Amino acid sequence: MGTISSNALARPPNDLSILVVDDARFSAAVIIRALKKAGYNNTVHVESAMDALQTVDQRIVNIIIADWMMPEMDGLQLTQRIRQLDEAENRYTYIIMLTARDGIEAMKQAFDEGVDDFINKSAMQQQLLPRIFAAERLVNNQNRLLRDTQELLHANQQLQKANKTLKDLSTLDALTGLGNTVYNQNKVRDNLRHVESRGGAICYVLLHISGLSGQEANYPPRVVNELIVGVSRRLKGLVRPLDDISRIKKFTFAIVTHQADLSLCVGASFKRIVDAINHRAFQTAAGFKEITVEMSIAAADQKNGLPNATQLIELADQALEESIRVQRIHHIHYRASN
């Protein structure tokens, strides 16, 4: 791999915690040496993904630099587990994947699994430290935002408990920090106006935790809440930045999104969200728990006529009943003649 020069990039020491996960001791030693020369002294090396998970469980880790190909559990599987832990702890761990693989498909696969950055080993000497500097800024900002949001949510919960009028007027769901039913209705109206003036299509998505609503008695209330919060946090990472998420019922979430064309408002466009929730367990006080969700989609555009907000919401509710019955994503496109 060679020596990574860091003299020109060296900075004063800081307490950023970096974990290097690589079963090749030589390459790991080269990375750690370069990091320490750049002022990153809080750096630990482990040789396996399982050791990495144990380390993360025992201490705060801000950045993980992991080899893609490792025995027993590879870097992408490790990424999935770290994201589960992040959701449970309301934190963000920045993950950089090291690999000798090339090509867009490899990069897309890594990003789809939750990897933040992707460095080819052949470019390690030039890219490692600049990527770490960028990662430090991003992970600090993200975790500061998570902490501030949690503090605001806690303050809002206390105010709502003390003031019933405030609770009635709030557009915030006290448990998850997402929008509530009032917020959701407002966003549906806003997006309908946007489609009317600028075209495209409104896509209204419902996601129901069907696998939990019938089993609620089997879980302590704390675990139920942890699962609901876990779904909300995972959803935030799965939707686009301008999409709006609300919790409209105890076990039902709504996503309001604008699409360029009505043809995109189908199950195939959102299946990845269902898969990301159904196929990856959530960490709770009672251990890792799996849940099942069902999804429905109601959509409309100018060409076929636009409903009002109530009509679109009712259409999605109807589609959700069918989705639960057939256990697959069901979509309905509004037609003014209906």
C-alpha positions, -999 to 999 in steps of 0.1 A, spaced: 0 0 0 29 23 7 32 52 31 5 78 33 20 113 36 3 135 62 29 161 70 11 188 49 -22 179 64 -12 175 100 -34 193 126 -35 197 164 -46 165 182 -83 160 188 -105 134 205 -124 122 174 -128 84 178 -118 63 148 -121 25 145 -102 7 118 -116 -27 109 -92 -47 88 -80 -83 90 -47 -73 73 -25 -60 100 0 -43 77 -26 -21 59 -43 -13 92 -9 -2 107 -3 21 77 -37 37 81 -34 42 119 1 57 115 -11 82 89 -41 91 111 -19 97 142 5 118 122 -25 139 112 -34 144 149 -60 116 153 -47 98 184 -80 83 195 -77 55 170 -83 17 176 -77 -13 153 -97 -45 154 -93 -75 130 -129 -85 125 -164 -71 123 -175 -90 154 -147 -73 174 -158 -40 158 -194 -45 171 -181 -53 206 -159 -21 205 -188 1 194 -209 -14 223 -183 -4 248 -172 30 236 -183 59 214 -169 56 178 -174 85 155 -158 71 123 -154 35 111 -129 27 84 -137 -9 74 -124 -33 48 -152 -46 25 -139 -82 23 -135 -99 57 -141 -134 69 -173 -143 89 -189 -108 84 -180 -85 56 -180 -47 56 -215 -43 43 -229 -66 69 -211 -47 95 -226 -15 81 -261 -29 85 -254 -37 121 -239 -3 129 -270 14 114 -292 -7 136 -272 4 167 -273 40 155 -311 39 153 -314 25 188 -289 50 203 -300 81 183 -265 87 170 -247 87 137 -215 68 129 -197 77 97 -186 47 77 -159 46 51 -155 14 31 -122 3 18 -121 -20 -12 -102 -31 -43 -134 -33 -62 -141 -9 -90 -172 2 -109 -204 20 -103 -223 -11 -93 -199 -18 -64 -202 18 -53 -240 18 -55 -242 -14 -35 -221 1 -7 -242 33 -6 -275 14 -7 -263 -5 25 -257 27 43 -220 34 37 -211 71 37 -179 70 17 -160 46 -5 -122 46 -11 -105 23 -35 -73 9 -19 -53 19 -49 -61 56 -41 -56 53 -4 -25 74 -2 -41 104 -19 -77 101 -5 -77 89 31 -69 120 50 -90 145 30 -119 121 34 -114 119 71 -113 157 74 -146 158 56 -161 130 76 -151 147 109 -171 178 100 -201 158 88 -204 134 117 -200 162 142 -227 183 126 -250 153 122 -247 142 159 -251 178 171 -283 180 150 -296 147 165 -288 159 201 -305 193 195 -335 176 179 -339 152 208 -336 181 233 -363 200 215 -385 169 213 -381 164 251 -390 200 258 -420 198 235 -432 167 253 -429 184 287 -448 215 274 -476 193 259 -480 175 292 -484 208 310 -505 226 285 -535 207 268 -541 237 244 -506 235 231 -510 197 226 -541 203 206 -524 229 184 -491 210 179 -482 196 145 -455 174 160 -458 138 171 -444 137 206 -429 102 205 -410 104 172 -406 141 165 -422 136 130 -453 154 119 -487 144 132 -520 140 115 -525 178 112 -490 183 98 -497 155 73 -529 170 61 -512 203 56 -484 187 35 -509 169 13 -527 201 6 -494 219 -1 -482 192 -25 -516 192 -43 -512 229 -49 -476 223 -61 -487 197 -86 -515 220 -98 -492 249 -105 -460 231 -116 -471 197 -128 -457 163 -119 -475 140 -95 -483 138 -58 -475 104 -43 -490 97 -9 -476 66 8 -488 48 39 -466 24 59 -484 3 85 -466 -18 111 -489 -47 107 -465 -72 124 -466 -52 156 -502 -40 159 -515 -75 164 -487 -85 188 -486 -54 210 -496 -74 241 -465 -95 237 -441 -66 241 -436 -42 271 -447 -6 263 -411 5 263 -402 -20 236 -432 -10 215 -422 26 216 -386 17 208 -398 -1 177 -420 28 166 -391 53 171 -368 29 153 -390 28 123 -392 66 123 -355 70 124 -350 44 96 -375 62 74 -357 95 77 -327 78 62 -347 62 34 -366 91 20 -354 121 0 -346 153 19 -377 171 6 -401 143 13 -424 148 43 -429 120 69 -457 119 96 -469 95 121 -507 96 117 -517 67 139 -500 46 165 -486 21 140 -490 40 107 -467 65 90 -474 86 59 -449 99 34 -458 128 11 -436 131 -20 -436 149 -53 -426 128 -83 -419 139 -119 -445 115 -134 -474 95 -122 -458 63 -136 -432 66 -107 -459 63 -81 -460 25 -80 -448 -2 -57 -415 -8 -74 -404 28 -66 -408 23 -29 -402 -14 -24 -367 -6 -10 -383 11 19 -404 -19 28 -374 -42 24 -352 -21 45 -377 -23 74 -388 -59 70 -354 -74 64 -334 -57 91 -341 -61 128 -343 -32 153 -324 -32 185 -345 -27 216 -342 -32 254 -354 -67 248 -328 -75 221 -331 -74 183 -367 -76 171 -381 -80 136 -413 -64 124 -434 -65 93 -448 -35 75 -474 -31 47 -474 -2 22 -500 15 1 -498 43 -24 -523 68 -36 -513 92 -64 -526 119 -86 -516 143 -114 -532 171 -134 -538 150 -165 -562 127 -147 -576 154 -124 -566 163 -88 -586 153 -57 -587 173 -26 -566 163 4 -593 143 21 -601 123 -10 -564 114 -16 -560 103 21 -591 82 19 -578 66 -13 -546 56 4 -565 42 34 -585 20 10 -554 8 -7 -538 0 26 -567 -23 35 -560 -42 2 -522 -42 9 -528 -58 43 -552 -83 28 -529 -95 -1 -496 -87 18 -480 -67 -10 -478 -31 -20 -510 -19 -36 -513 14 -54 -543 35 -67 -540 63 -92 -568 89 -88 -591 95 -118 -615 124 -117 -642 102 -133 -640 77 -104 
